[in-house]
C-alpha cells in the first residue's frame, strides 16, 4: 500500500506556456502533500506544502503565482507551472503523508519538465 | 531547525565490500531520521527510518543504520555491496516524523565496482 503516482512522467513545453502536473495517492487518503524540486545532481528542495481544502504554504523564495498548487481532494494535488521558462526545467517530485500513518512521506516517481 | 550533512558526495566500493554512507544531523528537538534511495529518473524510496524506538534500525535490501546521539550521527551501512545498490542515497531529518517539513541532505552517489 501507500502508492503515489505522478502524471505525466515527463513533459516538454514551449517557453511561455503553462504545464500541470498531477500527484495522486492511489490507495490512501493524503491529508498533506508536498512538492519538491530537484536540480541535476542536487538534493530535493521543498517548494510547498499543501493540505486538502486549504491554501498551500510556500517555502521562502518560491513564487506562489508561478507555481500554483491545488489540493482539491484527499487523493489529488496539482502543481501548475505558469508561463514556464527554461530555468523552470527540473525534476518535480511530490510526496504525501497518510492520515494517522506514522509520519512517513510516500514519494511519487517524479516528473521531468523541459522548457524549450 | 533541522539539518543534515552527508559526508562524501561520491562513494565507490567494490562488489561484496562494506558500504558505509555517513550522515550527521543537527536538530533542536529529538529528531526523526530517514534514509532514502533514488535510482536515475525515479522518485525516492524509503530505506529505513529512526523514530526513537530502537537505535539500530534495519531497513530494506539489507541496509541498516545506527542512531548515535552522542555523535549526532545516523550512518547507513550494508555488509556486502551488490551492483544493484548503485544509486543516490539521501539522509533526511524531520522534527515531527515527516508530517511536516523534511530536510534532505545533498545526497551521496554510490558506485559499485564489479
Interface residues (C-beta under 8 A of the other chain):
Chain A: X4 X6 X32 X34 X42 X43 X44 X46 X49 X91 X93 X95 X97 X102 X103 X104 X105 X106 X107 X108 X109 X110 X112
Chain B: X32 X36 X41 X42 X43 X44 X45 X46 X49 X51 X90 X94 X96 X97 X98 X99 X100 X101 X102 X103 X104 X105 X106 X107
